[in-house]
């Protein structure tokens, strides 16, 4: 496995949809949890710490190209295939 393979972030269309849904759900959940914790402890600092932890969790779930985001890859049409169809 080369360094270029590690940096290549390929996900399919269904994976993009899943990543977007996870982003929305996790950020909303972390906002609600941080508000409840911050309100109950009467601390804006704790609210921001809990929300930052939720943001870091969301980023670690959504940003890397996990295998669950590439379950339905779309095949690309090669140049050879298009030349065969024209003839």
Order of alpha helices (4+ residues) and beta strands (2+ residues): alpha-alpha-alpha-alpha
